Amino acid sequence: MNYASLISAIQSYTENQFPATYNADGSVVSSSAQLNTFIRQAEQRIYNTVQFPSLRKNVTGTTTAYNAITNPRAMYLNCPGDFLAVYSFAVIDGDGNYEYLLNKDVNFIRQAYPLPASTGLPKYYALFGPTVSGATISNELSFIFGPTPDSGYTVELHYYYYPESIVQAPVSSFGSLSGGSGYIDGIYYDVALTGGEGSGVTANITVSGGTVSAIELGTTGSKYVVGDVLSAPSSVLGPSGSGFTISVSDVGNVSGTTWLGDNFDSVLLYGCLVEAYTFMKGEADMVALYSGKYNEALAMAKRLGDGMERQDAYRSGQYRQPVT
């Protein structure tokens, strides 16, 4: 099941084309925007219930040696941008041997290695939190090592993350901005952008000196293509303004397919229907029906992800479901 067939199925099962909500200016939210919300909510529910191997990713990085002048923060390493939780963390020594680090509390590392200059091959790690400079948070999460690395070791992080959504071609980033003129200064939130091949994208727009000076991506929409030129109704930013455009520089999941949609479309569909009927305030028996169907499909998914694919697992604390 791909994105288009999933959308069609949700609309057919619910006999509802959805658009049911409105923007601040009275314009109708596109049907895809509401349906995309159902899909992402269902995916999040599934991915937090079953730990498929497809939810894990492997990356490598390099530590830097401690130097009191040039690199006093050598005991820290930034987390990947899509990081959720650690599966395993290893440091590779000069002989190519993997040494798996033990997860500890930050307080343990601070107590055991109170001086950053206490260097060596790291043995422990902990989640340290954001990297903050003044009022700016440059990294959402970072790791702290103990002891502080004494060399440029390669580290290998195996971690959990949310896979790409089945939602097809959402806007990932904007490109060139033409600010236009004549708009009313202010910050405008959740503005629905018009134009392009897709629908449903919104942005927070800052107008300064009558010109759009900054734009921040909000709802990502779907079915856009790189190079689409978007704008906003003048009625939102100021009736006398004109000329504002923003281009789409990157989109995600062009094919509209995922591992979940290809291998367990039933759990994804029924999860979306539960979200849709809840939104519609559907009759209790219909909500119960689709909740039951979802739980049946979820049980099959757990039999695979938490059962058959985990029979030889020995990692402490990892759930393993018996396969019958």
N, C-alpha and C positions, 0 to 999 in steps of 0.2 A: 504494500500500500504506500503510495507516494502522497505528497501534500495535497494535490488536486483531488485525488480520489477520497482522501480523508475528509476534506471540506465538503465534498458532495455527499458523503455518507452521513455526516453530522446533520446537514440540512435535510436530507431525506428522512432520517430516523425521527428528527424532531418536528418535521414539517414546518420549519421556520428558516427564513433566509437571513435573519438577523441583520437589519440594523436596528437596534433598540435604544441606543443612547445618543446624546447630542453634545456637541461642543458648546463652549461658553457663548459663542456667537450665534447659536441656534442651528448650525449646520449639522447634518446627520453624520455620526461616526460610521465609517465604512463597515460593511459586514465582515470583511476579512479581519479588521482590527479586533472585533469582539471574538470571533472564532479563534484567532491567534492566541488570545488570552486563555481560552478554554484549553487549547492544545498545550501551551506552555505550563499551565497549572497541572494538567494531567501528567505530563512528562516529569515534572518536579516530584509529584506524588509517587510515581513509579520508581524513579531513580533513587528516591530516599527510602524505598521499601525493599528493593532487590539490588544486590551488589553484583551486577554483571561484570565479567572481566572487561567488557567494553567501556566501563566507567573508570578504568585505570589508564594512566598515561605515564610514559617514561621520559625523563629529560636528564641531561647532564649539565654540570656547571663547573666552575673552577674557583677554589678559594684563593685568597691572596695572603701572603705572609705578613705577620704583624710588623709594623714599623711605627714607632712612637710619633714620628713627624709626618710622614707621607701617608700612612694608612692606619690610624689608630682604631678604626672600626673594623679591623680584619676578622673579628670574631662573629660578624654578621653576614648573612647571605639573603638576598631578596627571594621571596616566593614567586612562582610563576603567576601570571595574571589570572589564570582560571583555576587556581588551587582551591581545593576544599579541605582535604585531609590527607595525612601521610599514610601510605601503605608500607613502604620501607625506605630507609635512607642509608646509603653506604658511602664511605670514603675509600678511594683507591690509592694505595700507597705506591712508593716508587718502584716496587717489584710487580705491580699489577694485581696485588691481592685485594680482595674486597673485605673491608672491615665494616660490619653493620653497626650503626650508631644506636644507642639506647635513648629512648624518649624520656626526658626528665622535665621537671618544672623549672622555670627560669630561676627561681630562688635557689634550687639545688646547685645550678651551674654557678651562680654568683657566689654562693657560699664555698663551693669546692675550688673555684678559681677566681678569687677576689681581685687578682691583678691581671689586666689584659695581657701583660708581658709574659704570663705563664703559658708558654707555647708548647706545641707538640702535635702529634697526630690526634685529631679530634676523636673523642670517645662517646660524647653525649651531644644531644641537640634538644632545643625547645623552641616552641613558637613564641616569638618575642613581641609581636604586635606591629603596628604601623611605624614607618620611618618618618619622623616629624622634624621639620626644620622651620622654626618660627610658627606660622599659622598654616604652613603647607604640608599636607600629607603626600609624600612622594611614592610610597609603597603601602598597600593595604596591610600586608603581612611580611614578616621577615623571620629568619631563623637565627638563633644564637648558638654558637658552638662552645664546647668545653673539652679540652683546653683550646685556646686560640690557635688557629693553624700556624705552623711555623714554615709553611711552604705552599706553593701553588698546587694543591691536591685537586684531582678530579673527583667530583661527587656525583652520585647517581641517585636521583629521587624518583621513586615510584609512588604515584599519588592518585587520589580520587578527584574527579572533576565532572562537571555536567557536560555530556556530549553535545554536539551541535543539535539544535532543534530541527524538527522536520519542516518547520515553517520555511517556505521557499523564498530565497533571495530577499531577506530583510536588509535594510540599509545598515552597513557596518560603520561607515564613516563618510563625512562630507568632504568635498574638495573646495574648489575656488568659490569665493564669495564676492558677489557684487552687491554693495550695500544700498544702492538706490538713494533717494532723497525725498524730503517732504514728509517723513513719518513723524509720529509723536513720540518723544523720548519716554523711555520706561523699559521695564522688563515684562515680557509677555510669556506666560507659561502655557505649555501644552497646546501650542498653535498647530492646527492641522495644515500640513503643507500640500499644495496642489501641483499637478503636473507629473510628468514621467509615466512610465509603463505600469507602475504598481499603485498601491493605495495603502493608507493607514499610518503613514509616518507622521510623527509630530516632533516639535522642537521647542525649546525655550529660547526666545529671541530677545536680544538686548538692542535697543535703539538709543543712540547717542548723537546729538547734533543733527537729528533728522535722518540719520543714516543707520542702517543695520550694522552694528559694529562687532557683534558676536552671536554665535548660534550654537546651541548645545542639543545633541540628539536626545530625543525622548523615546516614545514608542517607535519601534523600528519598521513596522509595516511589513509588506511582502510583495513579491513579484516585481521588484525594481531591477534595473540594469545599470551597470556602470556608465556614467555619462549623462544619465537623466538630469534634466534641469528643473528644479523645483522653486516654488515661490509661495507667497502667502496672500490671502485676500487683503486688499487695502482697507477694507472695513474693520479689520482686526488691528492693524498697526497704525492706522490713521488714514482717513478718507482722501487726503490730498497727496499721499505718498505714492511713489511708483519706482520701478526699476530694480527692486530687490530680487535676486536669484541666488540659488546655491546649487552646486552640482553634486552628484553622487559619485564618490571616488571608489567605494568598495561595497560589495554585498556578500552575504553569506549563503551557503548551501544552494547553489544555483540549480542543482538537480531536484531538490525537494524530496530527497530520500535519506533514510537513516537505518542503522542496524535494527532498531526497535520496530520501525515501520515495515522492514523487509522480513523480520523473523517472528515478531510478536505483535502483529497489527490488531489482534483482538483486544489485548489489554489496553492498547493505546486508544482504540475506538471507544470502548466502554468507559474508559477513564474520562474521555472528552464528553461523552453523553451524560455522565454523572455531573460534570461541571456545567454543561448546558442546561440540563433540567433543573439544577439548583438555581441557576441564574434566572430561568423562566418561571421559577416558583411553581414548578409542575406538580401534578397530583402526587400524593404520597405513595400510591401503589406503583406509579411509573418510576419514581426515584428509587424505591426499594427494588424494583425489577432490575434496573440497570446497575444499581449498587451490587446486587447479587451476581449479575453477569460479570461485572468488573472483578469481584473477589474470586470468582471461579477462574477467570483468565489469569489473574495475578498469582493464584496458587500454582498454575502450570509454569508460569515464569519463574517463580521461586524454586520450583522443583529443579529447573535447569540452573539458574544463576547461583542459588544458595545450596543446591544439592549435587547434581551430577558434575558440575564444573568445580566442585570443591571437596571431592571425596578424599583427596590426599593432603588437604590443607592441615597444617599443624601450628599455624601462627596463633599465638595467645590472644584470646578475646574475639576471634573471628567466628561468627555464627556459621554453623554447618547443619543443613537440614537433611534428615535421613531420606533416602530415596527408596520408595516402595513401588 
